[in-house]
Amino acid sequence: MPELPEVETVVRTLEHQIKDDEILDVQVRYTKTVDGDPGSFANALRHEHFRIFQRRGKYLIFRMDHVTLVVHLRMEGKFYLMSPSDPVNRHMHVIFQMASGRSLRYHDTRKFGRMCILPLDYDFSSFHGLGPEPFDPSFNADYVHQYRKGRKEPLKSLLLDQSFVAGIGNIYADEILAACHLRPGRSCSRITRKDEQNIVDNTRRIMKAAIAAGGTTIRSYTSSLGVTGRFQTDCTVHMQKICPRCHGPIKVKYIGGRSSYYCPHCQK
């Protein structure tokens, strides 16, 4: 699933390629991709221009002239910029015909992605119960301390909780905990104030490095707009076999149904 760095990469790439372009028509080929009536969705976007490009957690936000388009890529969602004459395959579920002569196509093999229309001035600060962004000043050691008080779930589950901090998924949760020398299965109740600060610092550092690298290309993810993530070359534990610190074997444990990679020697 695309996480914060991959979504940021897609948003910035689209900003570079389609900013101020006009939507002439919209074709919804799989109705469940859009919230509400597909006809109303298409009507709301015709003759709108892509003006402002934003991200909130894993959501792409496009402020248009009069409305806001919100997209969640979920597991396999991708955007392609193509010629209108290019063949349309069965996984292209929403097609935007642009005034520039190009076709912006939403491709999703698993059909989990969703789009919706919201008011132009919609406030996304608490959208779907999302917590602070990793780079927001409110995401600090005191916040971590207050949020995890009284909780006993594994640290991996805490980092994946989008109401705790927005945008972190499986890959980066593993990398953050490895950088903090904390096991993914360790209870939230068994960390120190120093650990709390380390979680904040390493979250910001790793997210920043991943954004700079264009995200992580693992399995089927790519920005599909001419940008290929390179952060996978810097992964220390996720989908790795040998720890780069101690050269011992990396182990995998399933926590909350998600595979969690860690070094049993370096992470306690």
N, C-alpha and C positions, 0 to 999 in steps of 0.2 A: 504494500500500500504506500503511495506517495506520502511522505511526512513533510514537516514544515519546510526543510530546505528544498525539497523537490517542488513543492507547491510555489514557494517563493521564486524558484527558477522559472517555472512555467509562467507565472504572472509577469515577471520582468521581461521574459522573452516575448510574450504577447504584447506587452506595452511597446516594445521596440518595433514590432512588426505590424500591429493593427491600430495603434493609437490614432484617434480621430477618423478612422474609417467608418463608413456608414453601412448599416445592415439594410439591404434591399428586400430580402425575403428570408423566411425561416421555414424549414421543413422538419417536422417532428416525425420520425419514422418509428420510434418506439415510445408510446405515449406515457409509460410509467417513468421515463427519464425526467419529465417535467411535472411540477406540482400543478394541480388544477387542470383546466381545460386546455388542450394543446392549441386550439384555435385562438383562445384568448392570449396564451403565451406568445404565439407568433405575432398577433396584432400589436401587443405591447412593445415589441422590439423592432417592428418595421420602421425604417427611417430614423432610428436612433443611432447615435454615434458612440463609439467606445472612447470615453473621456478620461476617466481616472481609474487606475489599476491598483487594487489593494489586496491584502490577505489578512485573514483572521483565523488563527490556528491552521487547520487544513482546508479552509474554505477560500476559494477564489472569489473576489468581489470586483465587479465591473460597474462603476458609476457611469450611467449613460446621460442623455439629455434630460429625461424626465423620470426614469426609473433606475433601479439597481438590479443587475443580474448577478445571482449567487450560484456558484457551482461547487459541488463536492465530488471529487474524482473517485472516491472510495477505493476499491481494490485495483481496478485496471483502467480507469478513465484516462484518456489522452486526447490532445488536440492535434489536428493536422491542418496545415495550410496547403491547399491544393488548387489545381485548375478545375473549373467547373466541368471540363470535358473528361477529367479523370474518372475511371470507373468507381462506382459507389458499392462498397462491399456490405455484407449483412451486419457488420458490427458498427457501422456508422449510423448513429441513432438520431443525432440532431445536426442539421446542415444549415449554416448561415451563408447566404449569398451576399457578397460584399460589393460595394460600389467600386472598389479598386479592381474588380474583375476576378478576385480570388474567392475561393470557397473555404470557409473555416468549418471543419468537420469534427464533431465529437465522436470518438471511437471508444467503445467499451465492450470487451468480449464477455464480461460477466453480468453486464446490465445493472450494476449496483449503484452507479453514479446518479446524482440528482441535480436538477436545476430549478430555481424558483425566481420569481419576480417580486421585489420588495420596493417600498417607496424610495425615492431618490435620497432623502435625508435620513434613512434608517440608521439607528445607532446600534453598532455591533458590539458594544462593550460587554454585554452579558448574553450575547447571542447563543442560544442552545445551552446555556449554563457554562460556557467556556470560562476557564480560569485566566489568569494574566498571561501575557506573552512572555517568553523567556527573557526578552530584553527590556521588559517593562520594569521600572524601578520598584514597583510594588512586589515583584517576585524577588524576595530577599530572604536571608536566614531567619528573620523573625517571622515572616510569613510561613516558611516551611515548618518552623517550630509550632506555630499555632495550628496549622492545618493538620499536622500529623499527631497532635496530642490526643491520647485516648484511642488511637488506631493501632491495630495489630496486623494489618494485612502486609504482604511482602512489599519490599521497596519497589520491585519491578511493577507491581500493580499500581502503586502510588504514582510512578512516573507516567504510566499509561492512562491515568485518570485525567481526562481532558478538563475536568472542573478544577483540578489541581494546577496544572499548567498546560497551556494550549499548544498543540502541534507535535508533541513527542510521540513516536510510535515505537515499534519493536526494535528496530535497528539501533536508534540513538539511545533508547533506554539502556540497552546492553552496554553501549560504549560509555555512557555517562557513569554507570555503576562501576565499570572496570576502571575508569579514571579516578573514581573515589575510593577504590579498593574495598568495595562493598559487594557482598553476594546478592544476587537478585532475589533470593528467597528469604533474606534477612527481614525480620519484623521491623515495621516503622517505629515500634516502641523501643528498639535497641540501637539507637544511633545517638551520637553526641552533638553538641552545638557546633563543634568543628566539622562534623560530617554534614550538618545542615548547610554550612557555608560552602563546603566543597561541592555539594550538589548544585547549588546556585552557580558557583564559579565555573564548574565543568560543563554544566548545561549550556551556559552562554558561550564558552570557548568552543565546544564541539559544534553547536549550532552555527556559530559564525564561520568556522572552518568548512563545514559542510556546504553552507550557502556559497562561500567563495569557490568551492570545488564544483558547484553546479548540482549538488545533491549526490545521491548514491544510486548507481545502476546495478541492481541486483535482480536476478530472474527477469521478469518482463517489464520492469520500469525503465522508461526513458522519457525525457521531456517531449520527444517526438517532434520537436521544432528545430532540429539542428543542434541541440545541446545534449551532451552526454555527461552524466555525473561521473566524477572521479574520486569521490570520497571513499569508495570501497577499497581503494589502495591504502587508506589510512586506518581501516577498521582493525582494532586490536583483538577483539574477541568474536564479534558477530560473524558466524559462518566460517570461523577460522579453526585450525587444528592445533596450532602451537602458539603458546603465549610468547610475545616478543620480549617480555621482561625476564621471565625465569626459564623460558624454553621448555616448560612443562606442557602437558596436554590440556587442551580446552575441553570442558565438559558441557553437556547440554541437559537442561532440566526444563520440564514443562510447568509453567506457572500460569494459572488462569487460562489454560488452553493455548498458551503461546510459548514457543521455543525460546529459551533463555540461555545464552552462551556466557560462560564465565571461566575464570582460572581459579581452581580450588586452592592454589598456593598463594596467589597474590590478592585474592578477594576473601575477606573474612566476614 
